Amino acid sequence: MNKTKLELIREARKTYKQIYPCGARSSLAECFTAADNGRKVVFWFNTSDNNTHVLIGEINS
């Protein structure tokens, strides 16, 4: 997993404390989507209150 993805997971945990994979995904590593022609990464996750959240990070070249 690259640095940007790890930073997004760390930020989500800092803000929401407990986070979980969305839908049928079994790990947080499966909760990322590429955007803006691969220049951004979108991180989808659930929190303990059963809400889905998203964080967006930029890929540093």
PDB file with SEQRES, HELIX, SHEET and CRYST1 records, atoms N, CA, C and O in Angstrom:
SEQRES   1 A   61  MET ASN LYS THR LYS LEU GLU LEU ILE ARG GLU ALA ARG          
SEQRES   2 A   61  LYS THR TYR LYS GLN ILE TYR PRO CYS GLY ALA ARG SER          
SEQRES   3 A   61  SER LEU ALA GLU CYS PHE THR ALA ALA ASP ASN GLY ARG          
SEQRES   4 A   61  LYS VAL VAL PHE TRP PHE ASN THR SER ASP ASN ASN THR          
SEQRES   5 A   61  HIS VAL LEU ILE GLY GLU ILE ASN SER                          
HELIX    1 AA1 LYS A    3  TYR A   16  1                                  14    
HELIX    2 AA2 LEU A   28  GLU A   30  5                                   3    
SHEET    1 AA1 3 ILE A  19  TYR A  20  0                                        
SHEET    2 AA1 3 LYS A  40  THR A  47 -1                                        
SHEET    3 AA1 3 PHE A  32  ALA A  35 -1                                        
SHEET    1 AA2 2 LYS A  40  THR A  47  0                                        
SHEET    2 AA2 2 THR A  52  GLU A  58 -1                                        
CRYST1    1.000    1.000    1.000  90.00  90.00  90.00 P 1           1          
ATOM      1  N   MET A   1       0.850  -1.167   0.000  1.00  0.00           N  
ATOM      2  CA  MET A   1       0.000   0.000   0.000  1.00  0.00           C  
ATOM      3  C   MET A   1       0.898   1.232   0.000  1.00  0.00           C  
ATOM      4  O   MET A   1       1.889   1.285   0.728  1.00  0.00           O  
ATOM      5  N   ASN A   2       0.549   2.221  -0.817  1.00  0.00           N  
ATOM      6  CA  ASN A   2       1.426   3.385  -0.928  1.00  0.00           C  
ATOM      7  C   ASN A   2       1.216   4.390   0.207  1.00  0.00           C  
ATOM      8  O   ASN A   2       0.280   4.272   0.998  1.00  0.00           O  
ATOM      9  N   LYS A   3       2.091   5.362   0.266  1.00  0.00           N  
ATOM     10  CA  LYS A   3       2.121   6.344   1.348  1.00  0.00           C  
ATOM     11  C   LYS A   3       0.808   7.128   1.441  1.00  0.00           C  
ATOM     12  O   LYS A   3       0.309   7.358   2.543  1.00  0.00           O  
ATOM     13  N   THR A   4       0.252   7.534   0.319  1.00  0.00           N  
ATOM     14  CA  THR A   4      -0.989   8.313   0.327  1.00  0.00           C  
ATOM     15  C   THR A   4      -2.130   7.518   0.946  1.00  0.00           C  
ATOM     16  O   THR A   4      -2.901   8.061   1.738  1.00  0.00           O  
ATOM     17  N   LYS A   5      -2.248   6.259   0.602  1.00  0.00           N  
ATOM     18  CA  LYS A   5      -3.309   5.417   1.159  1.00  0.00           C  
ATOM     19  C   LYS A   5      -3.133   5.245   2.664  1.00  0.00           C  
ATOM     20  O   LYS A   5      -4.103   5.328   3.417  1.00  0.00           O  
ATOM     21  N   LEU A   6      -1.919   5.010   3.098  1.00  0.00           N  
ATOM     22  CA  LEU A   6      -1.656   4.864   4.529  1.00  0.00           C  
ATOM     23  C   LEU A   6      -1.973   6.153   5.289  1.00  0.00           C  
ATOM     24  O   LEU A   6      -2.490   6.111   6.405  1.00  0.00           O  
ATOM     25  N   GLU A   7      -1.661   7.288   4.681  1.00  0.00           N  
ATOM     26  CA  GLU A   7      -1.967   8.574   5.311  1.00  0.00           C  
ATOM     27  C   GLU A   7      -3.478   8.784   5.428  1.00  0.00           C  
ATOM     28  O   GLU A   7      -3.948   9.315   6.434  1.00  0.00           O  
ATOM     29  N   LEU A   8      -4.237   8.377   4.418  1.00  0.00           N  
ATOM     30  CA  LEU A   8      -5.691   8.514   4.472  1.00  0.00           C  
ATOM     31  C   LEU A   8      -6.287   7.630   5.566  1.00  0.00           C  
ATOM     32  O   LEU A   8      -7.200   8.052   6.276  1.00  0.00           O  
ATOM     33  N   ILE A   9      -5.784   6.427   5.702  1.00  0.00           N  
ATOM     34  CA  ILE A   9      -6.251   5.536   6.764  1.00  0.00           C  
ATOM     35  C   ILE A   9      -5.916   6.139   8.127  1.00  0.00           C  
ATOM     36  O   ILE A   9      -6.752   6.127   9.031  1.00  0.00           O  
ATOM     37  N   ARG A  10      -4.716   6.659   8.279  1.00  0.00           N  
ATOM     38  CA  ARG A  10      -4.292   7.269   9.539  1.00  0.00           C  
ATOM     39  C   ARG A  10      -5.171   8.489   9.876  1.00  0.00           C  
ATOM     40  O   ARG A  10      -5.573   8.672  11.025  1.00  0.00           O  
ATOM     41  N   GLU A  11      -5.458   9.308   8.872  1.00  0.00           N  
ATOM     42  CA  GLU A  11      -6.307  10.484   9.077  1.00  0.00           C  
ATOM     43  C   GLU A  11      -7.726  10.077   9.486  1.00  0.00           C  
ATOM     44  O   GLU A  11      -8.319  10.683  10.378  1.00  0.00           O  
ATOM     45  N   ALA A  12      -8.260   9.051   8.831  1.00  0.00           N  
ATOM     46  CA  ALA A  12      -9.610   8.570   9.157  1.00  0.00           C  
ATOM     47  C   ALA A  12      -9.660   8.050  10.593  1.00  0.00           C  
ATOM     48  O   ALA A  12     -10.609   8.342  11.322  1.00  0.00           O  
ATOM     49  N   ARG A  13      -8.664   7.295  10.999  1.00  0.00           N  
ATOM     50  CA  ARG A  13      -8.632   6.763  12.371  1.00  0.00           C  
ATOM     51  C   ARG A  13      -8.481   7.868  13.401  1.00  0.00           C  
ATOM     52  O   ARG A  13      -9.068   7.802  14.481  1.00  0.00           O  
ATOM     53  N   LYS A  14      -7.693   8.884  13.070  1.00  0.00           N  
ATOM     54  CA  LYS A  14      -7.503  10.010  13.983  1.00  0.00           C  
ATOM     55  C   LYS A  14      -8.826  10.762  14.180  1.00  0.00           C  
ATOM     56  O   LYS A  14      -9.156  11.169  15.294  1.00  0.00           O  
ATOM     57  N   THR A  15      -9.568  10.940  13.100  1.00  0.00           N  
ATOM     58  CA  THR A  15     -10.820  11.698  13.149  1.00  0.00           C  
ATOM     59  C   THR A  15     -11.981  10.888  13.712  1.00  0.00           C  
ATOM     60  O   THR A  15     -12.741  11.387  14.542  1.00  0.00           O  
ATOM     61  N   TYR A  16     -12.123   9.628  13.262  1.00  0.00           N  
ATOM     62  CA  TYR A  16     -13.308   8.829  13.590  1.00  0.00           C  
ATOM     63  C   TYR A  16     -13.042   7.691  14.570  1.00  0.00           C  
ATOM     64  O   TYR A  16     -13.974   6.985  14.956  1.00  0.00           O  
ATOM     65  N   LYS A  17     -11.809   7.503  14.973  1.00  0.00           N  
ATOM     66  CA  LYS A  17     -11.377   6.455  15.910  1.00  0.00           C  
ATOM     67  C   LYS A  17     -11.508   5.044  15.318  1.00  0.00           C  
ATOM     68  O   LYS A  17     -10.496   4.441  14.962  1.00  0.00           O  
ATOM     69  N   GLN A  18     -12.709   4.516  15.207  1.00  0.00           N  
ATOM     70  CA  GLN A  18     -12.896   3.174  14.650  1.00  0.00           C  
ATOM     71  C   GLN A  18     -13.479   3.277  13.250  1.00  0.00           C  
ATOM     72  O   GLN A  18     -14.525   3.892  13.042  1.00  0.00           O  
ATOM     73  N   ILE A  19     -12.787   2.665  12.290  1.00  0.00           N  
ATOM     74  CA  ILE A  19     -13.261   2.663  10.909  1.00  0.00           C  
ATOM     75  C   ILE A  19     -13.302   1.229  10.405  1.00  0.00           C  
ATOM     76  O   ILE A  19     -12.567   0.367  10.886  1.00  0.00           O  
ATOM     77  N   TYR A  20     -14.170   0.988   9.432  1.00  0.00           N  
ATOM     78  CA  TYR A  20     -14.390  -0.354   8.903  1.00  0.00           C  
ATOM     79  C   TYR A  20     -14.512  -0.296   7.390  1.00  0.00           C  
ATOM     80  O   TYR A  20     -14.855   0.752   6.843  1.00  0.00           O  
ATOM     81  N   PRO A  21     -14.239  -1.400   6.701  1.00  0.00           N  
ATOM     82  CA  PRO A  21     -14.420  -1.444   5.251  1.00  0.00           C  
ATOM     83  C   PRO A  21     -15.896  -1.265   4.870  1.00  0.00           C  
ATOM     84  O   PRO A  21     -16.794  -1.622   5.632  1.00  0.00           O  
ATOM     85  N   CYS A  22     -16.121  -0.719   3.706  1.00  0.00           N  
ATOM     86  CA  CYS A  22     -17.481  -0.531   3.184  1.00  0.00           C  
ATOM     87  C   CYS A  22     -18.007  -1.803   2.534  1.00  0.00           C  
ATOM     88  O   CYS A  22     -17.244  -2.610   2.005  1.00  0.00           O  
ATOM     89  N   GLY A  23     -19.304  -1.963   2.583  1.00  0.00           N  
ATOM     90  CA  GLY A  23     -19.983  -3.031   1.865  1.00  0.00           C  
ATOM     91  C   GLY A  23     -19.417  -4.404   2.125  1.00  0.00           C  
ATOM     92  O   GLY A  23     -19.168  -4.787   3.268  1.00  0.00           O  
ATOM     93  N   ALA A  24     -19.215  -5.146   1.043  1.00  0.00           N  
ATOM     94  CA  ALA A  24     -18.743  -6.529   1.128  1.00  0.00           C  
ATOM     95  C   ALA A  24     -17.220  -6.632   1.197  1.00  0.00           C  
ATOM     96  O   ALA A  24     -16.673  -7.735   1.189  1.00  0.00           O  
ATOM     97  N   ARG A  25     -16.544  -5.509   1.264  1.00  0.00           N  
ATOM     98  CA  ARG A  25     -15.079  -5.543   1.328  1.00  0.00           C  
ATOM     99  C   ARG A  25     -14.626  -6.067   2.685  1.00  0.00           C  
ATOM    100  O   ARG A  25     -15.258  -5.804   3.709  1.00  0.00           O  
ATOM    101  N   SER A  26     -13.535  -6.806   2.679  1.00  0.00           N  
ATOM    102  CA  SER A  26     -13.069  -7.425   3.926  1.00  0.00           C  
ATOM    103  C   SER A  26     -11.888  -6.699   4.558  1.00  0.00           C  
ATOM    104  O   SER A  26     -11.537  -6.977   5.705  1.00  0.00           O  
ATOM    105  N   SER A  27     -11.271  -5.775   3.831  1.00  0.00           N  
ATOM    106  CA  SER A  27     -10.148  -5.036   4.400  1.00  0.00           C  
ATOM    107  C   SER A  27     -10.167  -3.590   3.905  1.00  0.00           C  
ATOM    108  O   SER A  27     -10.749  -3.282   2.866  1.00  0.00           O  
ATOM    109  N   LEU A  28      -9.526  -2.722   4.664  1.00  0.00           N  
ATOM    110  CA  LEU A  28      -9.460  -1.318   4.266  1.00  0.00           C  
ATOM    111  C   LEU A  28      -8.680  -1.136   2.967  1.00  0.00           C  
ATOM    112  O   LEU A  28      -8.922  -0.180   2.230  1.00  0.00           O  
ATOM    113  N   ALA A  29      -7.760  -2.032   2.684  1.00  0.00           N  
ATOM    114  CA  ALA A  29      -6.975  -1.948   1.449  1.00  0.00           C  
ATOM    115  C   ALA A  29      -7.845  -2.044   0.204  1.00  0.00           C  
ATOM    116  O   ALA A  29      -7.433  -1.603  -0.870  1.00  0.00           O  
ATOM    117  N   GLU A  30      -9.031  -2.607   0.327  1.00  0.00           N  
ATOM    118  CA  GLU A  30      -9.944  -2.754  -0.805  1.00  0.00           C  
ATOM    119  C   GLU A  30     -10.866  -1.547  -0.977  1.00  0.00           C  
ATOM    120  O   GLU A  30     -11.707  -1.542  -1.876  1.00  0.00           O  
ATOM    121  N   CYS A  31     -10.723  -0.537  -0.141  1.00  0.00           N  
ATOM    122  CA  CYS A  31     -11.664   0.588  -0.098  1.00  0.00           C  
ATOM    123  C   CYS A  31     -11.159   1.841  -0.805  1.00  0.00           C  
ATOM    124  O   CYS A  31     -11.560   2.952  -0.457  1.00  0.00           O  
ATOM    125  N   PHE A  32     -10.289   1.674  -1.789  1.00  0.00           N  
ATOM    126  CA  PHE A  32      -9.727   2.813  -2.503  1.00  0.00           C  
ATOM    127  C   PHE A  32     -10.143   2.790  -3.966  1.00  0.00           C  
ATOM    128  O   PHE A  32     -10.272   1.730  -4.578  1.00  0.00           O  
ATOM    129  N   THR A  33     -10.351   3.993  -4.515  1.00  0.00           N  
ATOM    130  CA  THR A  33     -10.696   4.165  -5.920  1.00  0.00           C  
ATOM    131  C   THR A  33      -9.792   5.252  -6.491  1.00  0.00           C  
ATOM    132  O   THR A  33      -9.532   6.256  -5.828  1.00  0.00           O  
ATOM    133  N   ALA A  34      -9.317   5.057  -7.705  1.00  0.00           N  
ATOM    134  CA  ALA A  34      -8.517   6.077  -8.375  1.00  0.00           C  
ATOM    135  C   ALA A  34      -9.448   7.117  -8.995  1.00  0.00           C  
ATOM    136  O   ALA A  34     -10.544   6.798  -9.454  1.00  0.00           O  
ATOM    137  N   ALA A  35      -8.983   8.373  -8.998  1.00  0.00           N  
ATOM    138  CA  ALA A  35      -9.772   9.456  -9.583  1.00  0.00           C  
ATOM    139  C   ALA A  35      -8.835  10.449 -10.272  1.00  0.00           C  
ATOM    140  O   ALA A  35      -7.624  10.438 -10.052  1.00  0.00           O  
ATOM    141  N   ASP A  36      -9.414  11.297 -11.098  1.00  0.00           N  
ATOM    142  CA  ASP A  36      -8.666  12.365 -11.774  1.00  0.00           C  
ATOM    143  C   ASP A  36      -7.463  11.797 -12.530  1.00  0.00           C  
ATOM    144  O   ASP A  36      -6.328  12.246 -12.364  1.00  0.00           O  
ATOM    145  N   ASN A  37      -7.750  10.797 -13.363  1.00  0.00           N  
ATOM    146  CA  ASN A  37      -6.714  10.146 -14.169  1.00  0.00           C  
ATOM    147  C   ASN A  37      -5.556   9.609 -13.340  1.00  0.00           C  
ATOM    148  O   ASN A  37      -4.397   9.679 -13.750  1.00  0.00           O  
ATOM    149  N   GLY A  38      -5.885   9.068 -12.161  1.00  0.00           N  
ATOM    150  CA  GLY A  38      -4.877   8.456 -11.309  1.00  0.00           C  
ATOM    151  C   GLY A  38      -4.090   9.427 -10.452  1.00  0.00           C  
ATOM    152  O   GLY A  38      -3.162   9.024  -9.752  1.00  0.00           O  
ATOM    153  N   ARG A  39      -4.450  10.703 -10.499  1.00  0.00           N  
ATOM    154  CA  ARG A  39      -3.724  11.697  -9.697  1.00  0.00           C  
ATOM    155  C   ARG A  39      -4.262  11.805  -8.276  1.00  0.00           C  
ATOM    156  O   ARG A  39      -3.619  12.385  -7.401  1.00  0.00           O  
ATOM    157  N   LYS A  40      -5.442  11.243  -8.057  1.00  0.00           N  
ATOM    158  CA  LYS A  40      -6.047  11.274  -6.727  1.00  0.00           C  
ATOM    159  C   LYS A  40      -6.513   9.875  -6.347  1.00  0.00           C  
ATOM    160  O   LYS A  40      -6.758   9.027  -7.204  1.00  0.00           O  
ATOM    161  N   VAL A  41      -6.627   9.659  -5.062  1.00  0.00           N  
ATOM    162  CA  VAL A  41      -7.140   8.396  -4.557  1.00  0.00           C  
ATOM    163  C   VAL A  41      -8.287   8.716  -3.594  1.00  0.00           C  
ATOM    164  O   VAL A  41      -8.182   9.615  -2.760  1.00  0.00           O  
ATOM    165  N   VAL A  42      -9.378   7.965  -3.727  1.00  0.00           N  
ATOM    166  CA  VAL A  42     -10.560   8.159  -2.900  1.00  0.00           C  
ATOM    167  C   VAL A  42     -10.651   6.980  -1.940  1.00  0.00           C  
ATOM    168  O   VAL A  42     -10.590   5.824  -2.358  1.00  0.00           O  
ATOM    169  N   PHE A  43     -10.796   7.276  -0.662  1.00  0.00           N  
ATOM    170  CA  PHE A  43     -10.877   6.257   0.378  1.00  0.00           C  
ATOM    171  C   PHE A  43     -12.277   6.266   0.975  1.00  0.00           C  
ATOM    172  O   PHE A  43     -12.698   7.249   1.586  1.00  0.00           O  
ATOM    173  N   TRP A  44     -12.993   5.162   0.792  1.00  0.00           N  
ATOM    174  CA  TRP A  44     -14.347   4.985   1.306  1.00  0.00           C  
ATOM    175  C   TRP A  44     -14.283   4.087   2.533  1.00  0.00           C  
ATOM    176  O   TRP A  44     -13.606   3.059   2.513  1.00  0.00           O  
ATOM    177  N   PHE A  45     -14.981   4.465   3.601  1.00  0.00           N  
ATOM    178  CA  PHE A  45     -14.978   3.636   4.800  1.00  0.00           C  
ATOM    179  C   PHE A  45     -16.227   3.916   5.619  1.00  0.00           C  
ATOM    180  O   PHE A  45     -16.881   4.945   5.450  1.00  0.00           O  
ATOM    181  N   ASN A  46     -16.544   2.989   6.504  1.00  0.00           N  
ATOM    182  CA  ASN A  46     -17.678   3.136   7.415  1.00  0.00           C  
ATOM    183  C   ASN A  46     -17.156   3.415   8.818  1.00  0.00           C  
ATOM    184  O   ASN A  46     -16.013   3.107   9.153  1.00  0.00           O  
ATOM    185  N   THR A  47     -18.033   4.011   9.629  1.00  0.00           N  
ATOM    186  CA  THR A  47     -17.712   4.271  11.025  1.00  0.00           C  
ATOM    187  C   THR A  47     -18.685   3.497  11.907  1.00  0.00           C  
ATOM    188  O   THR A  47     -19.649   2.908  11.418  1.00  0.00           O  
ATOM    189  N   SER A  48     -18.424   3.504  13.203  1.00  0.00           N  
ATOM    190  CA  SER A  48     -19.223   2.708  14.136  1.00  0.00           C  
ATOM    191  C   SER A  48     -20.696   3.130  14.187  1.00  0.00           C  
ATOM    192  O   SER A  48     -21.536   2.362  14.655  1.00  0.00           O  
ATOM    193  N   ASP A  49     -21.020   4.331  13.716  1.00  0.00           N  
ATOM    194  CA  ASP A  49     -22.416   4.771  13.680  1.00  0.00           C  
ATOM    195  C   ASP A  49     -23.118   4.379  12.374  1.00  0.00           C  
ATOM    196  O   ASP A  49     -24.200   4.879  12.066  1.00  0.00           O  
ATOM    197  N   ASN A  50     -22.485   3.472  11.611  1.00  0.00           N  
ATOM    198  CA  ASN A  50     -23.026   2.948  10.347  1.00  0.00           C  
ATOM    199  C   ASN A  50     -23.163   3.989   9.248  1.00  0.00           C  
ATOM    200  O   ASN A  50     -24.031   3.869   8.383  1.00  0.00           O  
ATOM    201  N   ASN A  51     -22.316   5.008   9.275  1.00  0.00           N  
ATOM    202  CA  ASN A  51     -22.276   5.998   8.206  1.00  0.00           C  
ATOM    203  C   ASN A  51     -21.056   5.752   7.336  1.00  0.00           C  
ATOM    204  O   ASN A  51     -20.023   5.279   7.810  1.00  0.00           O  
ATOM    205  N   THR A  52     -21.189   6.077   6.065  1.00  0.00           N  
ATOM    206  CA  THR A  52     -20.084   5.957   5.127  1.00  0.00           C  
ATOM    207  C   THR A  52     -19.447   7.327   4.946  1.00  0.00           C  
ATOM    208  O   THR A  52     -20.139   8.338   4.831  1.00  0.00           O  
ATOM    209  N   HIS A  53     -18.127   7.345   4.923  1.00  0.00           N  
ATOM    210  CA  HIS A  53     -17.368   8.583   4.767  1.00  0.00           C  
ATOM    211  C   HIS A  53     -16.377   8.412   3.631  1.00  0.00           C  
ATOM    212  O   HIS A  53     -16.077   7.292   3.217  1.00  0.00           O  
ATOM    213  N   VAL A  54     -15.876   9.520   3.136  1.00  0.00           N  
ATOM    214  CA  VAL A  54     -14.888   9.486   2.065  1.00  0.00           C  
ATOM    215  C   VAL A  54     -13.819  10.550   2.345  1.00  0.00           C  
ATOM    216  O   VAL A  54     -14.116  11.661   2.782  1.00  0.00           O  
ATOM    217  N   LEU A  55     -12.582  10.171   2.079  1.00  0.00           N  
ATOM    218  CA  LEU A  55     -11.456  11.101   2.127  1.00  0.00           C  
ATOM    219  C   LEU A  55     -10.747  11.018   0.782  1.00  0.00           C  
ATOM    220  O   LEU A  55     -10.681   9.947   0.177  1.00  0.00           O  
ATOM    221  N   ILE A  56     -10.221  12.137   0.315  1.00  0.00           N  
ATOM    222  CA  ILE A  56      -9.547  12.178  -0.977  1.00  0.00           C  
ATOM    223  C   ILE A  56      -8.127  12.671  -0.766  1.00  0.00           C  
ATOM    224  O   ILE A  56      -7.893  13.671  -0.089  1.00  0.00           O  
ATOM    225  N   GLY A  57      -7.187  11.954  -1.356  1.00  0.00           N  
ATOM    226  CA  GLY A  57      -5.783  12.345  -1.262  1.00  0.00           C  
ATOM    227  C   GLY A  57      -5.171  12.453  -2.640  1.00  0.00           C  
ATOM    228  O   GLY A  57      -5.633  11.817  -3.587  1.00  0.00           O  
ATOM    229  N   GLU A  58      -4.137  13.254  -2.748  1.00  0.00           N  
ATOM    230  CA  GLU A  58      -3.430  13.415  -4.019  1.00  0.00           C  
ATOM    231  C   GLU A  58      -2.218  12.497  -4.042  1.00  0.00           C  
ATOM    232  O   GLU A  58      -1.505  12.352  -3.050  1.00  0.00           O  
ATOM    233  N   ILE A  59      -2.004  11.885  -5.193  1.00  0.00           N  
ATOM    234  CA  ILE A  59      -0.840  11.020  -5.387  1.00  0.00           C  
ATOM    235  C   ILE A  59       0.354  11.902  -5.707  1.00  0.00           C  
ATOM    236  O   ILE A  59       0.320  12.669  -6.669  1.00  0.00           O  
ATOM    237  N   ASN A  60       1.400  11.801  -4.916  1.00  0.00           N  
ATOM    238  CA  ASN A  60       2.621  12.570  -5.161  1.00  0.00           C  
ATOM    239  C   ASN A  60       3.551  11.775  -6.049  1.00  0.00           C  
ATOM    240  O   ASN A  60       3.894  10.634  -5.740  1.00  0.00           O  
ATOM    241  N   SER A  61       3.957  12.372  -7.144  1.00  0.00           N  
ATOM    242  CA  SER A  61       4.836  11.684  -8.089  1.00  0.00           C  
ATOM    243  C   SER A  61       6.278  11.840  -7.703  1.00  0.00           C  
ATOM    244  O   SER A  61       7.160  11.323  -8.389  1.00  0.00           O  
TER     245      SER A  61                                                      
END                                                                             
